[in-house]
């Protein structure tokens, strides 16, 4: 009986802890984690010790993972008990920086080895090594394809060469393409229209920041915007705005912002969102509230999508990264959806003349009644298309180029937005 009661207690504790909304902050100088209760604002500093020179904290499959550059390891931490449960060794002197996850595997960039290490999280060991470009940093996985930011940093003379993106098949490690981008690409994010948004920081002196857009199907660059400053870490909100931490090492820290659909710069060096000094890590919760780790300010700034500072939390020394555990579902116009569970696929044919198919990937609740909103470039709602819930895999809707009143709309660029999610798709109508 004692054993049974213990097991029941363990599950109750786990469910209670993971049912809350937390932010975990990686303190680079202190080499610890801080935890912020996002509901109460309570901060517990130094709740877990990390390895030497920690660089990134992430949350995946009910586990926290810290990339330790100094010890070349991936540290697995239980957020239910705030204790280390595994330390996965990586090659010595590889200087691992960042991590991405997919299908039970972690993919970790080796900055000094020009490699990405594939870690089987069920075995807690490296199972493959992928050769990539010079000095890789940030990386993301989209549809089983890995996009690796090769910064082009030369550790001998401390200069930056050509930045590039290695496009890798995550199963066999084959490099499918290498796409040249700007100077010092540090991170990437999938845009609401499916494009890969690459954040290039510049060389910290004569070349300032830019954002490059890559079309996944052709693996080709399609656009660039010049945002200036030293942009670093991006996050997207549910309406397609991308916020980027951008340093600010004297005085206040800075966060930039652009519209990932229209590619219009909204906030740059001339009108940044001001946060704590040394803006580094950035995260967003299910309600669209943003949190920025301020490395010099030893704090986390909380602000809304308009850039209004809501509060600040004192954390450990030198916070560089932040991740959020948020079991809440995003609420949009009364609809409750798991935003990570479903997304729009690429519309086809695109451009179109009479009809276009808009795929929906993933499953949503059988009781939900989603809508695909068709929006023109001016932000006006053209048409709403109802989508019933309960689909196990993929489903699609057809748009016939008319508005809600049945009138044909004119030639132009339009966007399909799935309500309650961040997912948006871009398409072109030609009459």
One Martini backbone bead per residue (centre of mass of N, CA, C, O) as a GRO file, in nm:
protein
  431
    1UNK     BB    1   0.057   0.063  -0.020
    2UNK     BB    2   0.293   0.263  -0.001
    3UNK     BB    3   0.377   0.252  -0.301
    4UNK     BB    4   0.110   0.348  -0.426
    5UNK     BB    5   0.097   0.624  -0.280
    6UNK     BB    6   0.361   0.736  -0.395
    7UNK     BB    7   0.281   0.734  -0.695
    8UNK     BB    8   0.035   0.917  -0.667
    9UNK     BB    9   0.192   1.161  -0.554
   10UNK     BB   10   0.375   1.208  -0.796
   11UNK     BB   11   0.148   1.271  -1.003
   12UNK     BB   12   0.031   1.511  -0.852
   13UNK     BB   13   0.281   1.689  -0.856
   14UNK     BB   14   0.328   1.700  -1.160
   15UNK     BB   15   0.050   1.815  -1.241
   16UNK     BB   16   0.067   2.072  -1.068
   17UNK     BB   17   0.323   2.196  -1.192
   18UNK     BB   18   0.251   2.168  -1.511
   19UNK     BB   19  -0.026   2.342  -1.478
   20UNK     BB   20   0.136   2.579  -1.482
   21UNK     BB   21   0.295   2.907  -1.522
   22UNK     BB   22   0.625   2.928  -1.658
   23UNK     BB   23   0.952   3.073  -1.614
   24UNK     BB   24   1.274   3.002  -1.746
   25UNK     BB   25   1.599   3.119  -1.640
   26UNK     BB   26   1.918   3.178  -1.779
   27UNK     BB   27   2.213   3.216  -1.586
   28UNK     BB   28   2.520   3.270  -1.706
   29UNK     BB   29   2.694   3.368  -1.460
   30UNK     BB   30   2.561   3.180  -1.231
   31UNK     BB   31   2.474   2.897  -1.333
   32UNK     BB   32   2.146   2.912  -1.345
   33UNK     BB   33   1.806   2.886  -1.243
   34UNK     BB   34   1.506   3.059  -1.286
   35UNK     BB   35   1.169   3.106  -1.141
   36UNK     BB   36   0.849   3.203  -1.282
   37UNK     BB   37   0.536   3.292  -1.179
   38UNK     BB   38   0.289   3.401  -1.402
   39UNK     BB   39   0.050   3.437  -1.186
   40UNK     BB   40   0.217   3.572  -0.923
   41UNK     BB   41   0.545   3.658  -0.963
   42UNK     BB   42   0.718   3.453  -0.845
   43UNK     BB   43   1.065   3.420  -0.741
   44UNK     BB   44   1.319   3.166  -0.805
   45UNK     BB   45   1.645   3.145  -0.734
   46UNK     BB   46   1.861   2.901  -0.797
   47UNK     BB   47   1.703   2.614  -0.848
   48UNK     BB   48   1.936   2.537  -1.060
   49UNK     BB   49   2.217   2.386  -1.170
   50UNK     BB   50   2.454   2.421  -1.407
   51UNK     BB   51   2.674   2.438  -1.629
   52UNK     BB   52   2.923   2.566  -1.794
   53UNK     BB   53   2.839   2.801  -1.998
   54UNK     BB   54   2.546   2.875  -2.053
   55UNK     BB   55   2.309   2.937  -2.342
   56UNK     BB   56   2.038   2.741  -2.332
   57UNK     BB   57   1.681   2.722  -2.283
   58UNK     BB   58   1.442   2.444  -2.300
   59UNK     BB   59   1.116   2.307  -2.395
   60UNK     BB   60   1.052   1.940  -2.397
   61UNK     BB   61   0.861   1.694  -2.318
   62UNK     BB   62   0.857   1.773  -1.998
   63UNK     BB   63   1.147   1.918  -2.046
   64UNK     BB   64   1.449   2.052  -1.959
   65UNK     BB   65   1.708   2.226  -2.158
   66UNK     BB   66   2.070   2.261  -2.141
   67UNK     BB   67   2.324   2.442  -2.296
   68UNK     BB   68   2.668   2.359  -2.243
   69UNK     BB   69   2.959   2.496  -2.349
   70UNK     BB   70   3.192   2.426  -2.144
   71UNK     BB   71   3.102   2.099  -2.113
   72UNK     BB   72   2.964   1.975  -2.351
   73UNK     BB   73   2.627   1.978  -2.293
   74UNK     BB   74   2.309   1.815  -2.218
   75UNK     BB   75   2.068   1.922  -1.986
   76UNK     BB   76   1.838   1.743  -1.791
   77UNK     BB   77   1.526   1.879  -1.652
   78UNK     BB   78   1.300   1.864  -1.396
   79UNK     BB   79   1.019   2.068  -1.331
   80UNK     BB   80   0.884   1.905  -1.096
   81UNK     BB   81   1.186   1.896  -0.919
   82UNK     BB   82   1.435   2.059  -0.992
   83UNK     BB   83   1.625   1.836  -1.151
   84UNK     BB   84   1.877   1.646  -1.258
   85UNK     BB   85   1.861   1.352  -1.492
   86UNK     BB   86   2.071   1.447  -1.724
   87UNK     BB   87   2.397   1.417  -1.908
   88UNK     BB   88   2.489   1.498  -2.233
   89UNK     BB   89   2.752   1.419  -2.421
   90UNK     BB   90   2.981   1.605  -2.605
   91UNK     BB   91   3.213   1.707  -2.786
   92UNK     BB   92   3.505   1.824  -2.731
   93UNK     BB   93   3.531   2.158  -2.821
   94UNK     BB   94   3.243   2.236  -2.969
   95UNK     BB   95   3.066   2.459  -2.858
   96UNK     BB   96   2.773   2.458  -2.772
   97UNK     BB   97   2.462   2.654  -2.827
   98UNK     BB   98   2.208   2.513  -2.976
   99UNK     BB   99   1.851   2.400  -2.990
  100UNK     BB  100   1.648   2.138  -3.137
  101UNK     BB  101   1.324   1.971  -3.196
  102UNK     BB  102   1.237   1.620  -3.303
  103UNK     BB  103   1.107   1.314  -3.264
  104UNK     BB  104   1.302   1.271  -2.997
  105UNK     BB  105   1.512   1.491  -3.088
  106UNK     BB  106   1.827   1.651  -3.076
  107UNK     BB  107   1.970   1.963  -3.209
  108UNK     BB  108   2.321   2.058  -3.203
  109UNK     BB  109   2.535   2.317  -3.208
  110UNK     BB  110   2.883   2.339  -3.326
  111UNK     BB  111   3.077   2.610  -3.336
  112UNK     BB  112   3.383   2.467  -3.358
  113UNK     BB  113   3.290   2.201  -3.554
  114UNK     BB  114   3.084   2.233  -3.784
  115UNK     BB  115   2.821   2.105  -3.630
  116UNK     BB  116   2.558   1.858  -3.582
  117UNK     BB  117   2.387   1.703  -3.310
  118UNK     BB  118   2.230   1.391  -3.271
  119UNK     BB  119   1.986   1.323  -3.016
  120UNK     BB  120   1.871   1.060  -2.827
  121UNK     BB  121   1.638   1.093  -2.567
  122UNK     BB  122   1.608   0.779  -2.493
  123UNK     BB  123   1.946   0.743  -2.469
  124UNK     BB  124   2.137   0.987  -2.414
  125UNK     BB  125   2.274   1.021  -2.717
  126UNK     BB  126   2.480   1.029  -2.977
  127UNK     BB  127   2.388   0.927  -3.332
  128UNK     BB  128   2.483   1.193  -3.493
  129UNK     BB  129   2.665   1.381  -3.760
  130UNK     BB  130   2.655   1.709  -3.903
  131UNK     BB  131   2.763   1.885  -4.168
  132UNK     BB  132   2.840   2.230  -4.185
  133UNK     BB  133   2.906   2.536  -4.149
  134UNK     BB  134   3.039   2.819  -4.022
  135UNK     BB  135   2.965   2.862  -3.712
  136UNK     BB  136   2.712   2.751  -3.562
  137UNK     BB  137   2.389   2.821  -3.421
  138UNK     BB  138   2.101   2.851  -3.490
  139UNK     BB  139   1.792   2.636  -3.495
  140UNK     BB  140   1.544   2.464  -3.704
  141UNK     BB  141   1.233   2.277  -3.742
  142UNK     BB  142   1.070   2.196  -4.066
  143UNK     BB  143   0.934   1.934  -4.188
  144UNK     BB  144   1.206   1.759  -4.136
  145UNK     BB  145   1.380   2.028  -4.150
  146UNK     BB  146   1.701   2.172  -4.117
  147UNK     BB  147   1.796   2.499  -3.994
  148UNK     BB  148   2.122   2.646  -4.021
  149UNK     BB  149   2.320   2.893  -3.865
  150UNK     BB  150   2.589   3.033  -4.039
  151UNK     BB  151   2.798   3.286  -3.932
  152UNK     BB  152   3.116   3.297  -4.037
  153UNK     BB  153   3.310   3.271  -3.809
  154UNK     BB  154   3.650   3.364  -3.730
  155UNK     BB  155   3.864   3.244  -3.471
  156UNK     BB  156   4.135   3.382  -3.563
  157UNK     BB  157   4.031   3.700  -3.661
  158UNK     BB  158   3.736   3.788  -3.577
  159UNK     BB  159   3.551   3.740  -3.832
  160UNK     BB  160   3.302   3.785  -4.094
  161UNK     BB  161   3.155   3.607  -4.325
  162UNK     BB  162   2.954   3.424  -4.496
  163UNK     BB  163   2.633   3.378  -4.460
  164UNK     BB  164   2.430   3.078  -4.375
  165UNK     BB  165   2.211   2.799  -4.477
  166UNK     BB  166   2.156   2.482  -4.363
  167UNK     BB  167   1.989   2.217  -4.536
  168UNK     BB  168   1.851   1.940  -4.348
  169UNK     BB  169   1.813   1.607  -4.318
  170UNK     BB  170   1.717   1.449  -4.022
  171UNK     BB  171   1.769   1.146  -4.100
  172UNK     BB  172   2.062   1.159  -4.291
  173UNK     BB  173   2.215   1.457  -4.312
  174UNK     BB  174   2.155   1.586  -4.570
  175UNK     BB  175   2.245   1.843  -4.783
  176UNK     BB  176   2.014   2.023  -4.972
  177UNK     BB  177   2.125   2.316  -4.890
  178UNK     BB  178   2.287   2.648  -4.947
  179UNK     BB  179   2.209   2.966  -4.808
  180UNK     BB  180   2.257   3.287  -4.863
  181UNK     BB  181   2.308   3.557  -4.642
  182UNK     BB  182   2.391   3.742  -4.404
  183UNK     BB  183   2.552   3.871  -4.140
  184UNK     BB  184   2.533   3.675  -3.877
  185UNK     BB  185   2.346   3.426  -3.829
  186UNK     BB  186   2.158   3.337  -3.524
  187UNK     BB  187   1.848   3.302  -3.618
  188UNK     BB  188   1.521   3.129  -3.646
  189UNK     BB  189   1.186   3.143  -3.804
  190UNK     BB  190   0.863   3.057  -3.861
  191UNK     BB  191   0.639   3.184  -4.050
  192UNK     BB  192   0.297   3.224  -4.116
  193UNK     BB  193   0.377   3.161  -4.442
  194UNK     BB  194   0.643   2.948  -4.415
  195UNK     BB  195   0.875   3.121  -4.388
  196UNK     BB  196   1.213   3.172  -4.337
  197UNK     BB  197   1.341   3.357  -4.067
  198UNK     BB  198   1.647   3.541  -4.074
  199UNK     BB  199   1.872   3.647  -3.822
  200UNK     BB  200   2.094   3.922  -3.872
  201UNK     BB  201   2.331   4.095  -3.678
  202UNK     BB  202   2.611   4.134  -3.773
  203UNK     BB  203   2.946   4.287  -3.686
  204UNK     BB  204   2.922   4.527  -3.457
  205UNK     BB  205   2.974   4.782  -3.673
  206UNK     BB  206   2.931   4.820  -4.010
  207UNK     BB  207   2.707   4.590  -3.978
  208UNK     BB  208   2.375   4.548  -3.970
  209UNK     BB  209   2.066   4.440  -3.941
  210UNK     BB  210   1.875   4.149  -4.072
  211UNK     BB  211   1.612   3.997  -4.281
  212UNK     BB  212   1.563   3.668  -4.411
  213UNK     BB  213   1.382   3.500  -4.680
  214UNK     BB  214   1.273   3.154  -4.708
  215UNK     BB  215   1.178   2.912  -4.938
  216UNK     BB  216   1.127   2.581  -4.879
  217UNK     BB  217   1.069   2.448  -5.163
  218UNK     BB  218   1.331   2.608  -5.306
  219UNK     BB  219   1.559   2.719  -5.122
  220UNK     BB  220   1.503   3.041  -5.147
  221UNK     BB  221   1.547   3.365  -5.164
  222UNK     BB  222   1.288   3.647  -5.145
  223UNK     BB  223   1.388   3.841  -4.901
  224UNK     BB  224   1.470   4.174  -4.750
  225UNK     BB  225   1.532   4.333  -4.433
  226UNK     BB  226   1.630   4.643  -4.272
  227UNK     BB  227   1.667   4.688  -3.911
  228UNK     BB  228   1.919   4.703  -3.761
  229UNK     BB  229   2.145   4.681  -3.542
  230UNK     BB  230   2.134   4.379  -3.298
  231UNK     BB  231   1.982   4.126  -3.375
  232UNK     BB  232   1.876   3.795  -3.234
  233UNK     BB  233   1.585   3.700  -3.089
  234UNK     BB  234   1.294   3.527  -3.195
  235UNK     BB  235   0.929   3.598  -3.195
  236UNK     BB  236   0.589   3.497  -3.238
  237UNK     BB  237   0.274   3.591  -3.291
  238UNK     BB  238  -0.073   3.547  -3.380
  239UNK     BB  239  -0.035   3.804  -3.613
  240UNK     BB  240   0.280   3.806  -3.732
  241UNK     BB  241   0.468   3.918  -3.518
  242UNK     BB  242   0.812   4.005  -3.484
  243UNK     BB  243   1.030   3.965  -3.214
  244UNK     BB  244   1.355   4.125  -3.120
  245UNK     BB  245   1.630   4.101  -2.973
  246UNK     BB  246   1.880   4.406  -2.929
  247UNK     BB  247   2.021   4.463  -2.672
  248UNK     BB  248   2.155   4.725  -2.514
  249UNK     BB  249   2.449   4.822  -2.338
  250UNK     BB  250   2.349   5.127  -2.299
  251UNK     BB  251   2.122   5.141  -2.075
  252UNK     BB  252   1.880   5.027  -2.265
  253UNK     BB  253   1.705   4.787  -2.388
  254UNK     BB  254   1.612   4.604  -2.699
  255UNK     BB  255   1.319   4.580  -2.918
  256UNK     BB  256   1.208   4.450  -3.209
  257UNK     BB  257   0.978   4.490  -3.507
  258UNK     BB  258   0.782   4.285  -3.741
  259UNK     BB  259   0.602   4.202  -4.027
  260UNK     BB  260   0.589   3.878  -4.163
  261UNK     BB  261   0.391   3.945  -4.407
  262UNK     BB  262   0.469   4.250  -4.507
  263UNK     BB  263   0.764   4.341  -4.413
  264UNK     BB  264   0.732   4.552  -4.183
  265UNK     BB  265   0.880   4.791  -4.000
  266UNK     BB  266   0.800   4.889  -3.656
  267UNK     BB  267   1.076   4.831  -3.488
  268UNK     BB  268   1.373   5.010  -3.408
  269UNK     BB  269   1.625   5.220  -3.324
  270UNK     BB  270   1.415   5.467  -3.334
  271UNK     BB  271   1.159   5.264  -3.189
  272UNK     BB  272   1.192   5.089  -2.943
  273UNK     BB  273   1.166   4.849  -2.710
  274UNK     BB  274   1.202   4.894  -2.371
  275UNK     BB  275   1.438   4.735  -2.159
  276UNK     BB  276   1.657   4.572  -2.021
  277UNK     BB  277   1.981   4.548  -2.018
  278UNK     BB  278   2.068   4.329  -2.253
  279UNK     BB  279   1.902   4.189  -2.484
  280UNK     BB  280   1.821   3.841  -2.538
  281UNK     BB  281   1.607   3.669  -2.438
  282UNK     BB  282   1.289   3.529  -2.578
  283UNK     BB  283   0.930   3.520  -2.494
  284UNK     BB  284   0.596   3.360  -2.526
  285UNK     BB  285   0.274   3.338  -2.443
  286UNK     BB  286  -0.062   3.243  -2.484
  287UNK     BB  287  -0.141   3.571  -2.450
  288UNK     BB  288   0.110   3.749  -2.581
  289UNK     BB  289   0.324   3.773  -2.371
  290UNK     BB  290   0.638   3.919  -2.303
  291UNK     BB  291   0.990   3.801  -2.247
  292UNK     BB  292   1.301   3.954  -2.131
  293UNK     BB  293   1.639   3.896  -2.115
  294UNK     BB  294   1.866   4.087  -1.907
  295UNK     BB  295   2.196   4.068  -1.876
  296UNK     BB  296   2.273   4.346  -1.730
  297UNK     BB  297   2.000   4.370  -1.545
  298UNK     BB  298   1.913   4.108  -1.401
  299UNK     BB  299   1.642   4.059  -1.584
  300UNK     BB  300   1.279   4.059  -1.652
  301UNK     BB  301   1.076   4.167  -1.911
  302UNK     BB  302   0.733   4.272  -1.923
  303UNK     BB  303   0.528   4.274  -2.228
  304UNK     BB  304   0.339   4.386  -2.478
  305UNK     BB  305   0.248   4.421  -2.821
  306UNK     BB  306   0.296   4.752  -2.775
  307UNK     BB  307   0.545   4.784  -2.555
  308UNK     BB  308   0.434   4.764  -2.270
  309UNK     BB  309   0.540   4.785  -1.957
  310UNK     BB  310   0.446   4.571  -1.679
  311UNK     BB  311   0.719   4.429  -1.571
  312UNK     BB  312   0.977   4.319  -1.327
  313UNK     BB  313   1.242   4.071  -1.279
  314UNK     BB  314   1.454   3.938  -1.049
  315UNK     BB  315   1.753   3.770  -1.114
  316UNK     BB  316   2.018   3.637  -1.205
  317UNK     BB  317   2.324   3.633  -1.340
  318UNK     BB  318   2.314   3.685  -1.671
  319UNK     BB  319   2.068   3.664  -1.860
  320UNK     BB  320   2.014   3.470  -2.189
  321UNK     BB  321   1.754   3.282  -2.132
  322UNK     BB  322   1.408   3.175  -2.224
  323UNK     BB  323   1.130   2.974  -2.099
  324UNK     BB  324   0.797   2.830  -2.145
  325UNK     BB  325   0.540   2.699  -1.930
  326UNK     BB  326   0.223   2.645  -2.110
  327UNK     BB  327  -0.094   2.485  -2.080
  328UNK     BB  328  -0.241   2.686  -2.219
  329UNK     BB  329  -0.481   2.810  -2.423
  330UNK     BB  330  -0.561   2.987  -2.681
  331UNK     BB  331  -0.762   3.287  -2.698
  332UNK     BB  332  -1.005   3.347  -2.973
  333UNK     BB  333  -1.307   3.460  -2.990
  334UNK     BB  334  -1.387   3.201  -2.791
  335UNK     BB  335  -1.158   3.021  -2.889
  336UNK     BB  336  -1.014   2.697  -2.820
  337UNK     BB  337  -0.664   2.638  -2.880
  338UNK     BB  338  -0.393   2.458  -2.996
  339UNK     BB  339  -0.135   2.622  -3.153
  340UNK     BB  340   0.064   2.361  -3.204
  341UNK     BB  341  -0.136   2.144  -3.351
  342UNK     BB  342  -0.199   2.359  -3.583
  343UNK     BB  343  -0.183   2.429  -3.948
  344UNK     BB  344  -0.106   2.577  -4.235
  345UNK     BB  345  -0.057   2.521  -4.548
  346UNK     BB  346   0.010   2.531  -4.879
  347UNK     BB  347  -0.131   2.683  -5.117
  348UNK     BB  348  -0.332   2.553  -5.402
  349UNK     BB  349  -0.276   2.716  -5.645
  350UNK     BB  350   0.025   2.948  -5.664
  351UNK     BB  351  -0.137   3.108  -5.822
  352UNK     BB  352  -0.488   3.205  -5.886
  353UNK     BB  353  -0.829   3.218  -6.034
  354UNK     BB  354  -1.081   3.033  -5.900
  355UNK     BB  355  -0.920   2.815  -5.713
  356UNK     BB  356  -0.820   2.733  -5.367
  357UNK     BB  357  -0.619   2.533  -5.159
  358UNK     BB  358  -0.640   2.496  -4.792
  359UNK     BB  359  -0.448   2.352  -4.574
  360UNK     BB  360  -0.481   2.138  -4.275
  361UNK     BB  361  -0.272   2.064  -3.999
  362UNK     BB  362  -0.398   1.848  -3.784
  363UNK     BB  363  -0.554   1.864  -3.456
  364UNK     BB  364  -0.884   1.941  -3.330
  365UNK     BB  365  -1.141   1.998  -3.157
  366UNK     BB  366  -1.461   1.870  -3.199
  367UNK     BB  367  -1.603   2.142  -3.062
  368UNK     BB  368  -1.477   2.315  -3.260
  369UNK     BB  369  -1.509   2.637  -3.457
  370UNK     BB  370  -1.347   2.718  -3.712
  371UNK     BB  371  -1.165   2.976  -3.900
  372UNK     BB  372  -1.104   3.115  -4.216
  373UNK     BB  373  -0.938   3.410  -4.283
  374UNK     BB  374  -0.972   3.653  -4.532
  375UNK     BB  375  -0.708   3.883  -4.615
  376UNK     BB  376  -0.596   4.175  -4.702
  377UNK     BB  377  -0.335   4.408  -4.729
  378UNK     BB  378  -0.521   4.611  -4.541
  379UNK     BB  379  -0.669   4.409  -4.315
  380UNK     BB  380  -0.928   4.310  -4.447
  381UNK     BB  381  -1.215   4.137  -4.428
  382UNK     BB  382  -1.348   3.913  -4.674
  383UNK     BB  383  -1.356   3.610  -4.542
  384UNK     BB  384  -1.538   3.329  -4.394
  385UNK     BB  385  -1.435   2.987  -4.311
  386UNK     BB  386  -1.561   2.704  -4.207
  387UNK     BB  387  -1.437   2.465  -3.952
  388UNK     BB  388  -1.439   2.156  -3.845
  389UNK     BB  389  -1.384   1.936  -3.605
  390UNK     BB  390  -1.193   1.623  -3.547
  391UNK     BB  391  -0.932   1.602  -3.699
  392UNK     BB  392  -0.658   1.397  -3.729
  393UNK     BB  393  -0.520   1.542  -3.973
  394UNK     BB  394  -0.597   1.634  -4.281
  395UNK     BB  395  -0.736   1.931  -4.425
  396UNK     BB  396  -0.957   2.124  -4.646
  397UNK     BB  397  -1.011   2.430  -4.822
  398UNK     BB  398  -1.213   2.639  -5.039
  399UNK     BB  399  -1.134   2.913  -5.248
  400UNK     BB  400  -1.318   3.136  -5.492
  401UNK     BB  401  -1.271   3.461  -5.484
  402UNK     BB  402  -1.479   3.553  -5.266
  403UNK     BB  403  -1.693   3.699  -5.068
  404UNK     BB  404  -1.948   3.696  -4.832
  405UNK     BB  405  -2.148   3.804  -5.084
  406UNK     BB  406  -2.023   3.672  -5.368
  407UNK     BB  407  -1.806   3.858  -5.461
  408UNK     BB  408  -1.562   3.939  -5.656
  409UNK     BB  409  -1.231   3.971  -5.627
  410UNK     BB  410  -0.937   4.113  -5.670
  411UNK     BB  411  -0.641   4.145  -5.762
  412UNK     BB  412  -0.398   3.989  -5.534
  413UNK     BB  413  -0.302   3.988  -5.202
  414UNK     BB  414  -0.347   3.720  -4.961
  415UNK     BB  415  -0.476   3.598  -4.637
  416UNK     BB  416  -0.468   3.311  -4.429
  417UNK     BB  417  -0.646   3.265  -4.112
  418UNK     BB  418  -0.628   3.076  -3.821
  419UNK     BB  419  -0.810   3.071  -3.564
  420UNK     BB  420  -0.621   3.065  -3.261
  421UNK     BB  421  -0.356   3.116  -3.426
  422UNK     BB  422  -0.040   3.173  -3.603
  423UNK     BB  423  -0.158   3.082  -3.874
  424UNK     BB  424  -0.039   3.175  -4.206
  425UNK     BB  425  -0.128   3.240  -4.554
  426UNK     BB  426  -0.004   3.307  -4.878
  427UNK     BB  427  -0.171   3.460  -5.170
  428UNK     BB  428  -0.262   3.473  -5.528
  429UNK     BB  429  -0.475   3.672  -5.734
  430UNK     BB  430  -0.573   3.611  -6.083
  431UNK     BB  431  -0.781   3.754  -6.344
   0.00000   0.00000   0.00000
